[in-house]
């Protein structure tokens, strides 16, 4: 449901995502913007993969916006998510857009260093 969780889900392989969706559906709507339908989740997976990060606009916490960036292992598997956010009156969509080009080089450098870590074991659902 949350931005970081969706980010990590998006960087698993398609088979793992399909198993996860099948096993845990139906999903509970936390806020009116929570993604709960498999089609919505797959659409988000593709969007996150194409952008390289996830956006969260009141889908988990009403009144808060988030950005989540991946940290990868040497095998390009997700190790962690770096999440940045705040109240939507301060961390607006526009503010998030302004920060992405500032944050992305830091994440890219972090990922250069994280490649020395071994891959995490596959998660079995």
Backbone as XML, in Angstrom:
<?xml version="1.0"?>
<chain id="A" units="angstrom">
  <residue number="1" name="UNK">
    <atom name="N" x="0.826" y="-1.199" z="0.000"/>
    <atom name="CA" x="0.000" y="0.000" z="0.000"/>
    <atom name="C" x="0.862" y="1.251" z="0.000"/>
  </residue>
  <residue number="2" name="UNK">
    <atom name="N" x="1.869" y="1.300" z="0.843"/>
    <atom name="CA" x="2.698" y="2.491" z="0.955"/>
    <atom name="C" x="3.650" y="2.644" z="-0.222"/>
  </residue>
  <residue number="3" name="UNK">
    <atom name="N" x="4.187" y="3.829" z="-0.361"/>
    <atom name="CA" x="5.067" y="4.158" z="-1.478"/>
    <atom name="C" x="6.304" y="3.260" z="-1.510"/>
  </residue>
  <residue number="4" name="UNK">
    <atom name="N" x="6.951" y="3.085" z="-0.376"/>
    <atom name="CA" x="8.137" y="2.230" z="-0.316"/>
    <atom name="C" x="7.824" y="0.778" z="-0.639"/>
  </residue>
  <residue number="5" name="UNK">
    <atom name="N" x="6.709" y="0.285" z="-0.144"/>
    <atom name="CA" x="6.314" y="-1.097" z="-0.422"/>
    <atom name="C" x="6.024" y="-1.293" z="-1.902"/>
  </residue>
  <residue number="6" name="UNK">
    <atom name="N" x="5.332" y="-0.339" z="-2.506"/>
    <atom name="CA" x="5.038" y="-0.433" z="-3.941"/>
    <atom name="C" x="6.319" y="-0.367" z="-4.765"/>
  </residue>
  <residue number="7" name="UNK">
    <atom name="N" x="7.259" y="0.445" z="-4.329"/>
    <atom name="CA" x="8.548" y="0.542" z="-5.022"/>
    <atom name="C" x="9.254" y="-0.811" z="-4.997"/>
  </residue>
  <residue number="8" name="UNK">
    <atom name="N" x="9.366" y="-1.406" z="-3.821"/>
    <atom name="CA" x="10.050" y="-2.693" z="-3.705"/>
    <atom name="C" x="9.326" y="-3.775" z="-4.497"/>
  </residue>
  <residue number="9" name="UNK">
    <atom name="N" x="8.008" y="-3.768" z="-4.467"/>
    <atom name="CA" x="7.219" y="-4.730" z="-5.243"/>
    <atom name="C" x="7.523" y="-4.582" z="-6.733"/>
  </residue>
  <residue number="10" name="UNK">
    <atom name="N" x="7.588" y="-3.355" z="-7.215"/>
    <atom name="CA" x="7.788" y="-3.105" z="-8.644"/>
    <atom name="C" x="9.099" y="-3.664" z="-9.163"/>
  </residue>
  <residue number="11" name="UNK">
    <atom name="N" x="10.109" y="-3.770" z="-8.312"/>
    <atom name="CA" x="11.405" y="-4.246" z="-8.776"/>
    <atom name="C" x="11.624" y="-5.740" z="-8.542"/>
  </residue>
  <residue number="12" name="UNK">
    <atom name="N" x="10.569" y="-6.450" z="-8.130"/>
    <atom name="CA" x="10.620" y="-7.910" z="-8.141"/>
    <atom name="C" x="10.319" y="-8.363" z="-9.568"/>
  </residue>
  <residue number="13" name="UNK">
    <atom name="N" x="10.522" y="-9.653" z="-9.842"/>
    <atom name="CA" x="10.188" y="-10.091" z="-11.198"/>
    <atom name="C" x="8.677" y="-10.304" z="-11.309"/>
  </residue>
  <residue number="14" name="UNK">
    <atom name="N" x="8.195" y="-10.330" z="-12.542"/>
    <atom name="CA" x="6.750" y="-10.390" z="-12.788"/>
    <atom name="C" x="6.082" y="-11.600" z="-12.138"/>
  </residue>
  <residue number="15" name="UNK">
    <atom name="N" x="6.754" y="-12.736" z="-12.136"/>
    <atom name="CA" x="6.165" y="-13.935" z="-11.531"/>
    <atom name="C" x="5.964" y="-13.739" z="-10.029"/>
  </residue>
  <residue number="16" name="UNK">
    <atom name="N" x="6.959" y="-13.161" z="-9.362"/>
    <atom name="CA" x="6.826" y="-12.908" z="-7.923"/>
    <atom name="C" x="5.676" y="-11.930" z="-7.651"/>
  </residue>
  <residue number="17" name="UNK">
    <atom name="N" x="5.545" y="-10.922" z="-8.483"/>
    <atom name="CA" x="4.461" y="-9.945" z="-8.310"/>
    <atom name="C" x="3.116" y="-10.619" z="-8.508"/>
  </residue>
  <residue number="18" name="UNK">
    <atom name="N" x="2.993" y="-11.440" z="-9.529"/>
    <atom name="CA" x="1.726" y="-12.136" z="-9.800"/>
    <atom name="C" x="1.339" y="-13.032" z="-8.628"/>
  </residue>
  <residue number="19" name="UNK">
    <atom name="N" x="2.310" y="-13.759" z="-8.079"/>
    <atom name="CA" x="2.037" y="-14.631" z="-6.931"/>
    <atom name="C" x="1.596" y="-13.795" z="-5.732"/>
  </residue>
  <residue number="20" name="UNK">
    <atom name="N" x="2.286" y="-12.683" z="-5.499"/>
    <atom name="CA" x="1.938" y="-11.797" z="-4.388"/>
    <atom name="C" x="0.501" y="-11.279" z="-4.526"/>
  </residue>
  <residue number="21" name="UNK">
    <atom name="N" x="0.161" y="-10.786" z="-5.703"/>
    <atom name="CA" x="-1.183" y="-10.245" z="-5.930"/>
    <atom name="C" x="-2.238" y="-11.332" z="-5.741"/>
  </residue>
  <residue number="22" name="UNK">
    <atom name="N" x="-1.983" y="-12.498" z="-6.285"/>
    <atom name="CA" x="-2.942" y="-13.597" z="-6.149"/>
    <atom name="C" x="-3.117" y="-14.016" z="-4.693"/>
  </residue>
  <residue number="23" name="UNK">
    <atom name="N" x="-2.009" y="-14.098" z="-3.972"/>
    <atom name="CA" x="-2.063" y="-14.568" z="-2.588"/>
    <atom name="C" x="-2.742" y="-13.570" z="-1.646"/>
  </residue>
  <residue number="24" name="UNK">
    <atom name="N" x="-2.514" y="-12.266" z="-1.858"/>
    <atom name="CA" x="-2.989" y="-11.274" z="-0.895"/>
    <atom name="C" x="-4.222" y="-10.491" z="-1.334"/>
  </residue>
  <residue number="25" name="UNK">
    <atom name="N" x="-4.754" y="-10.767" z="-2.518"/>
    <atom name="CA" x="-5.996" y="-10.110" z="-2.937"/>
    <atom name="C" x="-7.157" y="-10.736" z="-2.181"/>
  </residue>
  <residue number="26" name="UNK">
    <atom name="N" x="-8.183" y="-9.997" z="-1.857"/>
    <atom name="CA" x="-8.379" y="-8.573" z="-2.148"/>
    <atom name="C" x="-7.608" y="-7.705" z="-1.155"/>
  </residue>
  <residue number="27" name="UNK">
    <atom name="N" x="-7.167" y="-6.548" z="-1.652"/>
    <atom name="CA" x="-6.425" y="-5.601" z="-0.837"/>
    <atom name="C" x="-7.381" y="-4.628" z="-0.156"/>
  </residue>
  <residue number="28" name="UNK">
    <atom name="N" x="-6.988" y="-4.178" z="1.024"/>
    <atom name="CA" x="-7.814" y="-3.257" z="1.809"/>
    <atom name="C" x="-7.515" y="-1.822" z="1.419"/>
  </residue>
  <residue number="29" name="UNK">
    <atom name="N" x="-8.551" y="-1.047" z="1.235"/>
    <atom name="CA" x="-8.414" y="0.371" z="0.912"/>
    <atom name="C" x="-8.171" y="1.132" z="2.221"/>
  </residue>
  <residue number="30" name="UNK">
    <atom name="N" x="-6.988" y="1.752" z="2.339"/>
    <atom name="CA" x="-6.619" y="2.504" z="3.535"/>
    <atom name="C" x="-7.133" y="3.939" z="3.427"/>
  </residue>
  <residue number="31" name="UNK">
    <atom name="N" x="-6.986" y="4.519" z="2.249"/>
    <atom name="CA" x="-7.506" y="5.864" z="1.957"/>
    <atom name="C" x="-8.267" y="5.756" z="0.629"/>
  </residue>
  <residue number="32" name="UNK">
    <atom name="N" x="-9.004" y="6.793" z="0.240"/>
    <atom name="CA" x="-9.704" y="6.734" z="-1.044"/>
    <atom name="C" x="-8.771" y="6.534" z="-2.241"/>
  </residue>
  <residue number="33" name="UNK">
    <atom name="N" x="-7.482" y="6.832" z="-2.097"/>
    <atom name="CA" x="-6.537" y="6.703" z="-3.210"/>
    <atom name="C" x="-5.701" y="5.422" z="-3.182"/>
  </residue>
  <residue number="34" name="UNK">
    <atom name="N" x="-5.948" y="4.549" z="-2.230"/>
    <atom name="CA" x="-5.191" y="3.301" z="-2.141"/>
    <atom name="C" x="-5.472" y="2.429" z="-3.365"/>
  </residue>
  <residue number="35" name="UNK">
    <atom name="N" x="-4.404" y="1.894" z="-3.953"/>
    <atom name="CA" x="-4.549" y="0.974" z="-5.080"/>
    <atom name="C" x="-4.934" y="-0.394" z="-4.536"/>
  </residue>
  <residue number="36" name="UNK">
    <atom name="N" x="-6.042" y="-0.936" z="-5.018"/>
    <atom name="CA" x="-6.500" y="-2.227" z="-4.516"/>
    <atom name="C" x="-6.775" y="-3.242" z="-5.621"/>
  </residue>
  <residue number="37" name="UNK">
    <atom name="N" x="-6.952" y="-2.781" z="-6.835"/>
    <atom name="CA" x="-7.278" y="-3.683" z="-7.940"/>
    <atom name="C" x="-5.996" y="-4.174" z="-8.613"/>
  </residue>
  <residue number="38" name="UNK">
    <atom name="N" x="-5.929" y="-5.455" z="-8.961"/>
    <atom name="CA" x="-4.730" y="-5.981" z="-9.623"/>
    <atom name="C" x="-4.299" y="-5.163" z="-10.846"/>
  </residue>
  <residue number="39" name="UNK">
    <atom name="N" x="-5.250" y="-4.698" z="-11.636"/>
    <atom name="CA" x="-4.911" y="-3.904" z="-12.824"/>
    <atom name="C" x="-4.220" y="-2.599" z="-12.425"/>
  </residue>
  <residue number="40" name="UNK">
    <atom name="N" x="-4.703" y="-1.955" z="-11.368"/>
    <atom name="CA" x="-4.087" y="-0.717" z="-10.882"/>
    <atom name="C" x="-2.666" y="-0.980" z="-10.387"/>
  </residue>
  <residue number="41" name="UNK">
    <atom name="N" x="-2.502" y="-2.093" z="-9.706"/>
    <atom name="CA" x="-1.192" y="-2.436" z="-9.160"/>
    <atom name="C" x="-0.202" y="-2.704" z="-10.288"/>
  </residue>
  <residue number="42" name="UNK">
    <atom name="N" x="-0.617" y="-3.458" z="-11.305"/>
    <atom name="CA" x="0.261" y="-3.719" z="-12.451"/>
    <atom name="C" x="0.598" y="-2.422" z="-13.186"/>
  </residue>
  <residue number="43" name="UNK">
    <atom name="N" x="-0.374" y="-1.546" z="-13.332"/>
    <atom name="CA" x="-0.117" y="-0.254" z="-13.978"/>
    <atom name="C" x="0.937" y="0.530" z="-13.192"/>
  </residue>
  <residue number="44" name="UNK">
    <atom name="N" x="0.808" y="0.518" z="-11.870"/>
    <atom name="CA" x="1.782" y="1.200" z="-11.015"/>
    <atom name="C" x="3.163" y="0.564" z="-11.110"/>
  </residue>
  <residue number="45" name="UNK">
    <atom name="N" x="3.217" y="-0.763" z="-11.161"/>
    <atom name="CA" x="4.493" y="-1.473" z="-11.307"/>
    <atom name="C" x="5.216" y="-0.984" z="-12.560"/>
  </residue>
  <residue number="46" name="UNK">
    <atom name="N" x="4.503" y="-0.924" z="-13.673"/>
    <atom name="CA" x="5.117" y="-0.490" z="-14.936"/>
    <atom name="C" x="5.537" y="0.976" z="-14.877"/>
  </residue>
  <residue number="47" name="UNK">
    <atom name="N" x="4.732" y="1.797" z="-14.230"/>
    <atom name="CA" x="5.058" y="3.213" z="-14.094"/>
    <atom name="C" x="6.307" y="3.412" z="-13.237"/>
  </residue>
  <residue number="48" name="UNK">
    <atom name="N" x="6.382" y="2.715" z="-12.117"/>
    <atom name="CA" x="7.543" y="2.813" z="-11.224"/>
    <atom name="C" x="8.804" y="2.344" z="-11.950"/>
  </residue>
  <residue number="49" name="UNK">
    <atom name="N" x="8.695" y="1.252" z="-12.656"/>
    <atom name="CA" x="9.865" y="0.744" z="-13.392"/>
    <atom name="C" x="10.335" y="1.753" z="-14.444"/>
  </residue>
  <residue number="50" name="UNK">
    <atom name="N" x="9.396" y="2.385" z="-15.138"/>
    <atom name="CA" x="9.791" y="3.331" z="-16.192"/>
    <atom name="C" x="10.394" y="4.611" z="-15.613"/>
  </residue>
  <residue number="51" name="UNK">
    <atom name="N" x="9.881" y="5.065" z="-14.461"/>
    <atom name="CA" x="10.405" y="6.284" z="-13.829"/>
    <atom name="C" x="11.663" y="6.019" z="-13.022"/>
  </residue>
  <residue number="52" name="UNK">
    <atom name="N" x="11.728" y="4.829" z="-12.424"/>
    <atom name="CA" x="12.847" y="4.502" z="-11.547"/>
    <atom name="C" x="12.591" y="4.864" z="-10.097"/>
  </residue>
  <residue number="53" name="UNK">
    <atom name="N" x="11.435" y="5.373" z="-9.782"/>
    <atom name="CA" x="11.051" y="5.716" z="-8.408"/>
    <atom name="C" x="9.534" y="5.671" z="-8.310"/>
  </residue>
  <residue number="54" name="UNK">
    <atom name="N" x="9.017" y="5.721" z="-7.077"/>
    <atom name="CA" x="7.570" y="5.684" z="-6.851"/>
    <atom name="C" x="7.102" y="6.998" z="-6.238"/>
  </residue>
  <residue number="55" name="UNK">
    <atom name="N" x="5.892" y="7.351" z="-6.579"/>
    <atom name="CA" x="5.233" y="8.510" z="-5.982"/>
    <atom name="C" x="4.072" y="8.006" z="-5.130"/>
  </residue>
  <residue number="56" name="UNK">
    <atom name="N" x="3.838" y="8.674" z="-4.015"/>
    <atom name="CA" x="2.691" y="8.350" z="-3.182"/>
    <atom name="C" x="1.962" y="9.621" z="-2.815"/>
  </residue>
  <residue number="57" name="UNK">
    <atom name="N" x="0.755" y="9.734" z="-3.299"/>
    <atom name="CA" x="-0.043" y="10.924" z="-3.027"/>
    <atom name="C" x="-1.318" y="10.530" z="-2.295"/>
  </residue>
  <residue number="58" name="UNK">
    <atom name="N" x="-1.201" y="10.485" z="-0.992"/>
    <atom name="CA" x="-2.317" y="10.183" z="-0.099"/>
    <atom name="C" x="-2.910" y="8.796" z="-0.333"/>
  </residue>
  <residue number="59" name="UNK">
    <atom name="N" x="-2.100" y="7.861" z="-0.803"/>
    <atom name="CA" x="-2.599" y="6.506" z="-1.004"/>
    <atom name="C" x="-2.456" y="5.639" z="0.246"/>
  </residue>
  <residue number="60" name="UNK">
    <atom name="N" x="-1.606" y="6.083" z="1.163"/>
    <atom name="CA" x="-1.427" y="5.360" z="2.421"/>
    <atom name="C" x="-1.743" y="6.246" z="3.624"/>
  </residue>
  <residue number="61" name="UNK">
    <atom name="N" x="-1.395" y="7.512" z="3.531"/>
    <atom name="CA" x="-1.635" y="8.462" z="4.621"/>
    <atom name="C" x="-2.354" y="9.683" z="4.061"/>
  </residue>
  <residue number="62" name="UNK">
    <atom name="N" x="-3.551" y="9.924" z="4.530"/>
    <atom name="CA" x="-4.283" y="11.108" z="4.094"/>
    <atom name="C" x="-3.529" y="12.352" z="4.556"/>
  </residue>
  <residue number="63" name="UNK">
    <atom name="N" x="-3.343" y="13.285" z="3.638"/>
    <atom name="CA" x="-2.674" y="14.526" z="3.976"/>
    <atom name="C" x="-1.169" y="14.492" z="3.832"/>
  </residue>
  <residue number="64" name="UNK">
    <atom name="N" x="-0.619" y="13.424" z="3.205"/>
    <atom name="CA" x="0.835" y="13.325" z="3.054"/>
    <atom name="C" x="1.196" y="12.812" z="1.663"/>
  </residue>
  <residue number="65" name="UNK">
    <atom name="N" x="2.297" y="13.323" z="1.136"/>
    <atom name="CA" x="2.845" y="12.912" z="-0.154"/>
    <atom name="C" x="4.242" y="12.355" z="0.055"/>
  </residue>
  <residue number="66" name="UNK">
    <atom name="N" x="4.636" y="11.408" z="-0.801"/>
    <atom name="CA" x="5.934" y="10.751" z="-0.661"/>
    <atom name="C" x="6.572" y="10.473" z="-2.005"/>
  </residue>
  <residue number="67" name="UNK">
    <atom name="N" x="7.885" y="10.347" z="-1.992"/>
    <atom name="CA" x="8.674" y="9.806" z="-3.088"/>
    <atom name="C" x="9.494" y="8.667" z="-2.498"/>
  </residue>
  <residue number="68" name="UNK">
    <atom name="N" x="9.664" y="7.592" z="-3.256"/>
    <atom name="CA" x="10.488" y="6.469" z="-2.805"/>
    <atom name="C" x="11.461" y="6.098" z="-3.919"/>
  </residue>
  <residue number="69" name="UNK">
    <atom name="N" x="12.726" y="5.910" z="-3.534"/>
    <atom name="CA" x="13.800" y="5.586" z="-4.473"/>
    <atom name="C" x="14.430" y="4.258" z="-4.074"/>
  </residue>
  <residue number="70" name="UNK">
    <atom name="N" x="14.787" y="3.412" z="-5.045"/>
    <atom name="CA" x="15.341" y="2.092" z="-4.723"/>
    <atom name="C" x="16.843" y="2.114" z="-4.447"/>
  </residue>
  <residue number="71" name="UNK">
    <atom name="N" x="17.250" y="1.187" z="-3.595"/>
    <atom name="CA" x="18.662" y="0.877" z="-3.378"/>
    <atom name="C" x="18.807" y="-0.579" z="-3.812"/>
  </residue>
  <residue number="72" name="UNK">
    <atom name="N" x="19.735" y="-0.818" z="-4.745"/>
    <atom name="CA" x="19.871" y="-2.142" z="-5.348"/>
    <atom name="C" x="21.131" y="-2.865" z="-4.893"/>
  </residue>
  <residue number="73" name="UNK">
    <atom name="N" x="21.067" y="-4.199" z="-4.949"/>
    <atom name="CA" x="22.230" y="-5.045" z="-4.678"/>
    <atom name="C" x="23.059" y="-5.186" z="-5.950"/>
  </residue>
  <residue number="74" name="UNK">
    <atom name="N" x="24.128" y="-5.956" z="-5.859"/>
    <atom name="CA" x="25.000" y="-6.201" z="-7.012"/>
    <atom name="C" x="24.248" y="-6.868" z="-8.164"/>
  </residue>
  <residue number="75" name="UNK">
    <atom name="N" x="23.235" y="-7.645" z="-7.856"/>
    <atom name="CA" x="22.439" y="-8.320" z="-8.887"/>
    <atom name="C" x="21.210" y="-7.516" z="-9.294"/>
  </residue>
  <residue number="76" name="UNK">
    <atom name="N" x="21.210" y="-6.229" z="-8.922"/>
    <atom name="CA" x="20.118" y="-5.303" z="-9.246"/>
    <atom name="C" x="18.780" y="-5.738" z="-8.646"/>
  </residue>
  <residue number="77" name="UNK">
    <atom name="N" x="18.862" y="-6.371" z="-7.482"/>
    <atom name="CA" x="17.663" y="-6.710" z="-6.711"/>
    <atom name="C" x="17.463" y="-5.634" z="-5.661"/>
  </residue>
  <residue number="78" name="UNK">
    <atom name="N" x="16.228" y="-5.307" z="-5.308"/>
    <atom name="CA" x="16.000" y="-4.252" z="-4.324"/>
    <atom name="C" x="16.461" y="-4.659" z="-2.927"/>
  </residue>
  <residue number="79" name="UNK">
    <atom name="N" x="17.281" y="-3.795" z="-2.334"/>
    <atom name="CA" x="17.721" y="-3.992" z="-0.949"/>
    <atom name="C" x="16.879" y="-3.158" z="0.013"/>
  </residue>
  <residue number="80" name="UNK">
    <atom name="N" x="16.527" y="-1.942" z="-0.428"/>
    <atom name="CA" x="15.840" y="-0.999" z="0.454"/>
    <atom name="C" x="15.175" y="0.093" z="-0.372"/>
  </residue>
  <residue number="81" name="UNK">
    <atom name="N" x="14.375" y="0.874" z="0.306"/>
    <atom name="CA" x="13.753" y="2.052" z="-0.304"/>
    <atom name="C" x="14.095" y="3.269" z="0.547"/>
  </residue>
  <residue number="82" name="UNK">
    <atom name="N" x="14.495" y="4.327" z="-0.111"/>
    <atom name="CA" x="14.706" y="5.615" z="0.552"/>
    <atom name="C" x="13.438" y="6.419" z="0.302"/>
  </residue>
  <residue number="83" name="UNK">
    <atom name="N" x="12.756" y="6.811" z="1.374"/>
    <atom name="CA" x="11.466" y="7.480" z="1.253"/>
    <atom name="C" x="11.581" y="8.899" z="1.788"/>
  </residue>
  <residue number="84" name="UNK">
    <atom name="N" x="11.072" y="9.828" z="1.008"/>
    <atom name="CA" x="11.085" y="11.250" z="1.367"/>
    <atom name="C" x="9.651" y="11.744" z="1.243"/>
  </residue>
  <residue number="85" name="UNK">
    <atom name="N" x="9.197" y="12.500" z="2.223"/>
    <atom name="CA" x="7.833" y="13.002" z="2.128"/>
    <atom name="C" x="7.489" y="13.950" z="3.236"/>
  </residue>
  <residue number="86" name="UNK">
    <atom name="N" x="6.228" y="14.303" z="3.265"/>
    <atom name="CA" x="5.749" y="15.207" z="4.294"/>
    <atom name="C" x="4.314" y="15.593" z="4.057"/>
  </residue>
  <residue number="87" name="UNK">
    <atom name="N" x="3.795" y="16.493" z="4.886"/>
    <atom name="CA" x="2.415" y="16.945" z="4.742"/>
    <atom name="C" x="2.204" y="17.563" z="3.363"/>
  </residue>
  <residue number="88" name="UNK">
    <atom name="N" x="1.050" y="17.283" z="2.758"/>
    <atom name="CA" x="0.849" y="17.730" z="1.377"/>
    <atom name="C" x="0.720" y="19.239" z="1.210"/>
  </residue>
  <residue number="89" name="UNK">
    <atom name="N" x="0.574" y="19.999" z="2.300"/>
    <atom name="CA" x="0.574" y="21.456" z="2.150"/>
    <atom name="C" x="1.994" y="21.998" z="2.043"/>
  </residue>
  <residue number="90" name="UNK">
    <atom name="N" x="3.001" y="21.201" z="2.444"/>
    <atom name="CA" x="4.407" y="21.589" z="2.346"/>
    <atom name="C" x="5.094" y="20.780" z="1.238"/>
  </residue>
  <residue number="91" name="UNK">
    <atom name="N" x="4.901" y="19.470" z="1.260"/>
    <atom name="CA" x="5.492" y="18.587" z="0.257"/>
    <atom name="C" x="4.456" y="18.370" z="-0.848"/>
  </residue>
  <residue number="92" name="UNK">
    <atom name="N" x="4.268" y="19.403" z="-1.632"/>
    <atom name="CA" x="3.278" y="19.383" z="-2.719"/>
    <atom name="C" x="3.801" y="18.575" z="-3.907"/>
  </residue>
  <residue number="93" name="UNK">
    <atom name="N" x="2.929" y="18.324" z="-4.871"/>
    <atom name="CA" x="3.347" y="17.643" z="-6.099"/>
    <atom name="C" x="4.450" y="18.449" z="-6.782"/>
  </residue>
  <residue number="94" name="UNK">
    <atom name="N" x="4.290" y="19.759" z="-6.808"/>
    <atom name="CA" x="5.275" y="20.640" z="-7.444"/>
    <atom name="C" x="6.622" y="20.581" z="-6.710"/>
  </residue>
  <residue number="95" name="UNK">
    <atom name="N" x="6.573" y="20.590" z="-5.383"/>
    <atom name="CA" x="7.811" y="20.512" z="-4.599"/>
    <atom name="C" x="8.511" y="19.175" z="-4.839"/>
  </residue>
  <residue number="96" name="UNK">
    <atom name="N" x="7.740" y="18.103" z="-4.887"/>
    <atom name="CA" x="8.317" y="16.788" z="-5.178"/>
    <atom name="C" x="9.003" y="16.804" z="-6.536"/>
  </residue>
  <residue number="97" name="UNK">
    <atom name="N" x="8.348" y="17.379" z="-7.534"/>
    <atom name="CA" x="8.937" y="17.467" z="-8.880"/>
    <atom name="C" x="10.239" y="18.260" z="-8.876"/>
  </residue>
  <residue number="98" name="UNK">
    <atom name="N" x="10.310" y="19.318" z="-8.066"/>
    <atom name="CA" x="11.540" y="20.117" z="-7.962"/>
    <atom name="C" x="12.675" y="19.323" z="-7.315"/>
  </residue>
  <residue number="99" name="UNK">
    <atom name="N" x="12.330" y="18.449" z="-6.384"/>
    <atom name="CA" x="13.354" y="17.718" z="-5.632"/>
    <atom name="C" x="13.897" y="16.491" z="-6.354"/>
  </residue>
  <residue number="100" name="UNK">
    <atom name="N" x="13.140" y="15.935" z="-7.269"/>
    <atom name="CA" x="13.580" y="14.707" z="-7.945"/>
    <atom name="C" x="14.956" y="14.869" z="-8.586"/>
  </residue>
  <residue number="101" name="UNK">
    <atom name="N" x="15.214" y="15.950" z="-9.375"/>
    <atom name="CA" x="16.546" y="16.073" z="-9.970"/>
    <atom name="C" x="17.660" y="16.329" z="-8.960"/>
  </residue>
  <residue number="102" name="UNK">
    <atom name="N" x="17.315" y="16.759" z="-7.765"/>
    <atom name="CA" x="18.305" y="16.960" z="-6.703"/>
    <atom name="C" x="18.591" y="15.629" z="-5.999"/>
  </residue>
  <residue number="103" name="UNK">
    <atom name="N" x="17.549" y="14.853" z="-5.779"/>
    <atom name="CA" x="17.667" y="13.595" z="-5.047"/>
    <atom name="C" x="18.270" y="12.489" z="-5.918"/>
  </residue>
  <residue number="104" name="UNK">
    <atom name="N" x="17.897" y="12.430" z="-7.181"/>
    <atom name="CA" x="18.298" y="11.318" z="-8.048"/>
    <atom name="C" x="19.812" y="11.107" z="-8.119"/>
  </residue>
  <residue number="105" name="UNK">
    <atom name="N" x="20.642" y="12.156" z="-8.259"/>
    <atom name="CA" x="22.101" y="11.917" z="-8.277"/>
    <atom name="C" x="22.625" y="11.319" z="-6.968"/>
  </residue>
  <residue number="106" name="UNK">
    <atom name="N" x="22.027" y="11.681" z="-5.859"/>
    <atom name="CA" x="22.432" y="11.122" z="-4.561"/>
    <atom name="C" x="22.088" y="9.631" z="-4.524"/>
  </residue>
  <residue number="107" name="UNK">
    <atom name="N" x="20.901" y="9.290" z="-4.999"/>
    <atom name="CA" x="20.476" y="7.888" z="-5.051"/>
    <atom name="C" x="21.373" y="7.108" z="-6.010"/>
  </residue>
  <residue number="108" name="UNK">
    <atom name="N" x="21.695" y="7.701" z="-7.155"/>
    <atom name="CA" x="22.579" y="7.032" z="-8.117"/>
    <atom name="C" x="23.943" y="6.732" z="-7.497"/>
  </residue>
  <residue number="109" name="UNK">
    <atom name="N" x="24.488" y="7.687" z="-6.758"/>
    <atom name="CA" x="25.776" y="7.464" z="-6.095"/>
    <atom name="C" x="25.660" y="6.378" z="-5.025"/>
  </residue>
  <residue number="110" name="UNK">
    <atom name="N" x="24.592" y="6.424" z="-4.250"/>
    <atom name="CA" x="24.357" y="5.394" z="-3.240"/>
    <atom name="C" x="24.300" y="4.022" z="-3.900"/>
  </residue>
  <residue number="111" name="UNK">
    <atom name="N" x="23.637" y="3.942" z="-5.045"/>
    <atom name="CA" x="23.536" y="2.664" z="-5.735"/>
    <atom name="C" x="24.873" y="2.185" z="-6.283"/>
  </residue>
  <residue number="112" name="UNK">
    <atom name="N" x="25.783" y="3.083" z="-6.588"/>
    <atom name="CA" x="27.134" y="2.663" z="-6.991"/>
    <atom name="C" x="27.822" y="1.946" z="-5.827"/>
  </residue>
  <residue number="113" name="UNK">
    <atom name="N" x="27.607" y="2.418" z="-4.624"/>
    <atom name="CA" x="28.234" y="1.818" z="-3.435"/>
    <atom name="C" x="27.499" y="0.557" z="-2.976"/>
  </residue>
  <residue number="114" name="UNK">
    <atom name="N" x="26.182" y="0.531" z="-3.150"/>
    <atom name="CA" x="25.399" y="-0.614" z="-2.670"/>
    <atom name="C" x="25.626" y="-1.857" z="-3.512"/>
  </residue>
  <residue number="115" name="UNK">
    <atom name="N" x="26.185" y="-1.716" z="-4.682"/>
    <atom name="CA" x="26.419" y="-2.859" z="-5.574"/>
    <atom name="C" x="27.435" y="-3.848" z="-4.996"/>
  </residue>
  <residue number="116" name="UNK">
    <atom name="N" x="28.142" y="-3.457" z="-3.944"/>
    <atom name="CA" x="29.094" y="-4.380" z="-3.319"/>
    <atom name="C" x="28.398" y="-5.361" z="-2.382"/>
  </residue>
  <residue number="117" name="UNK">
    <atom name="N" x="27.129" y="-5.093" z="-2.039"/>
    <atom name="CA" x="26.393" y="-5.988" z="-1.150"/>
    <atom name="C" x="25.875" y="-7.186" z="-1.930"/>
  </residue>
  <residue number="118" name="UNK">
    <atom name="N" x="25.861" y="-8.363" z="-1.313"/>
    <atom name="CA" x="25.327" y="-9.531" z="-2.021"/>
    <atom name="C" x="23.820" y="-9.387" z="-2.217"/>
  </residue>
  <residue number="119" name="UNK">
    <atom name="N" x="23.307" y="-10.121" z="-3.159"/>
    <atom name="CA" x="21.870" y="-10.103" z="-3.416"/>
    <atom name="C" x="21.130" y="-10.711" z="-2.238"/>
  </residue>
  <residue number="120" name="UNK">
    <atom name="N" x="19.945" y="-10.219" z="-2.008"/>
    <atom name="CA" x="19.107" y="-10.768" z="-0.950"/>
    <atom name="C" x="18.467" y="-12.059" z="-1.464"/>
  </residue>
  <residue number="121" name="UNK">
    <atom name="N" x="18.226" y="-13.024" z="-0.575"/>
    <atom name="CA" x="17.588" y="-14.262" z="-1.028"/>
    <atom name="C" x="16.204" y="-13.978" z="-1.600"/>
  </residue>
  <residue number="122" name="UNK">
    <atom name="N" x="15.777" y="-14.806" z="-2.520"/>
    <atom name="CA" x="14.446" y="-14.652" z="-3.086"/>
    <atom name="C" x="13.392" y="-14.829" z="-2.002"/>
  </residue>
  <residue number="123" name="UNK">
    <atom name="N" x="12.360" y="-14.012" z="-2.067"/>
    <atom name="CA" x="11.253" y="-14.107" z="-1.121"/>
    <atom name="C" x="10.227" y="-15.072" z="-1.701"/>
  </residue>
  <residue number="124" name="UNK">
    <atom name="N" x="9.843" y="-16.033" z="-0.927"/>
    <atom name="CA" x="8.833" y="-17.006" z="-1.361"/>
    <atom name="C" x="7.501" y="-16.632" z="-0.712"/>
  </residue>
  <residue number="125" name="UNK">
    <atom name="N" x="6.485" y="-16.483" z="-1.532"/>
    <atom name="CA" x="5.148" y="-16.122" z="-1.013"/>
    <atom name="C" x="4.286" y="-17.348" z="-0.948"/>
  </residue>
</chain>
